[in-house]
């Protein structure tokens, strides 16, 4: 005997617009880490974070749907993780220990509150893995037609000098901790294979691709070696930054600030030197150290600092100007957008 099909009522997700600001925040805030340096966290007009050194470093980064990520490729959890990672790496690149994040979100009203909970989980887990003791101490929530994530990060120098970009000297060792070109390779795969027949980002295709290739995972949710930043400072690093825009472009920033030439060894750039030079978003740490230094943590030598002559290019590879190598500039797009 056949029975008529019965429909199952599925409750629609609770959206930010439906829940309102207070309920949305009440669901997000308990998921965020407090942090060991937090004297007063979310809930007041401002947070209070201890700074035993008497100084702190501060940085901010913006992620906008479209140029910086695609919702078809990145889960809300990925976005929280990546937003934390990019800022934690900047703090580490100054030689500081990350202590606190402030997170501002502008989201469409139809965004499910569960998506923001997952984003908060990504922030929490990224801090736990890369910067234990770092907390999310506050932020803001607003409405926008375009999902936008703004994170401001703070760090403690612990009595050390900040490691800036202008301290490299001729003879210094050039070193990097973390991968080179991995995120760029992952992004290229997403643009090539993580799309539908019309070339639009496709969630199903991207998920399958991520399961097969770890470079895709690094593009969507990188894990930079944050702890190696303070280690480099303790080891006497003369200059440092995080590789967010590509090795050649970022190394050039150190070279110009320091008035030197960064000469890279092609044999140390991995199997794909072009991707290593031009690809952004690895968030690895690039540093220079005095000659004969014992490189700390995961740092490995990839070149040498040389004196600059008039007209010298800021970056060379095996002593030769590599020419235009690309890299990420939001106002001068490279071969593709960020993920």
Phi, psi and omega in degrees: 000129182274141178252138179296143178296141178246142180271146178252122179287126178251122179292128177294152180295147175286122182265166177300318180296320180288323183280327185083168187295315186295314180293321179299312179297323179297334178272334183274312192302320180296344182274349186269148180285143180281312180098141184285343180259009184273115174273325177216120184263206184300149175125345177245188181290335178203159177270164175234121182237130181289146178224080185304330181289341185086351176230162173211155173261151181218139180213160178218153182214148184238135175236124184238133178299129182118278181286332187254335178199164176237127180295336177290338181256322185257129173283161175304323177298315177304316184296318177297317180297312184292323178298320176292313186302315184295325179279322177299321180295323178295319177297314180299326182292346173269359183085013184258162176262122181298134182241329186203148173236143169243127189238124176245132181238133169240117189228152173299149183298333181277002179296126176297138177301327179300329177294320179289328174297318178294322177299318178297322178297321177296317176300313182299311185291325177297317178297319182297322183280314189263333184213068180306135182097347177278134181241162170263113193255357180166189180158209182205156179227126181218177182251144180201153175290340182240126178297124182226133181237121178240126180237133171246131184242147179236151180213156182255127180281348177053038176086356180268162173287149173291144177266110185259186183270352191255018185255002182290141180231154178306134182098343179297153174274134175264129185220161178220145172240121183112175185283163175237119176082001184293314180296323179295319177297320177297320180293320178298321177295319179297316180292333182271320188240346181266037184229165176271189183297337180266003179085008179274145178307134185235124185295318182293315179297320181293321180296317178295322179294319180297323179293339183260336188227115182294339178295328177295317177298324179291324176296317186279328182210076184289157176234078181293157183280069187302320183296339181285345178296303175300326177299319179296319179298316180295330182276000175093023178308136182268335177205154180196149169203170177261145185273084180263336187244005180116142185301311183296316182293315182287322175298324177298328178294318177295316181300314181293317181295326184266350181070038182226181172246133174264113179257115183264146179266114183301330180290346180259005185262007176089188185289339182232080182302328180297314178295322179297320182285322191257338188281136178258179172073015171289327184059028170289166181258126178253129183212159171242145183228153176302153179306145178066017177290148169275111186291133185273165172051229181266012181292142175224146183287136177228006181171193184220148173271131180238158177293146180265134172260161177306128179084002180294141172291149182293331182230134173233159175237117186055036177083002184243139176297120182283354182074200181293124182243001180079214188113173185263123171226117185298341180259351176224086187301140174275209187290352177192164176287170171292169181283000000 
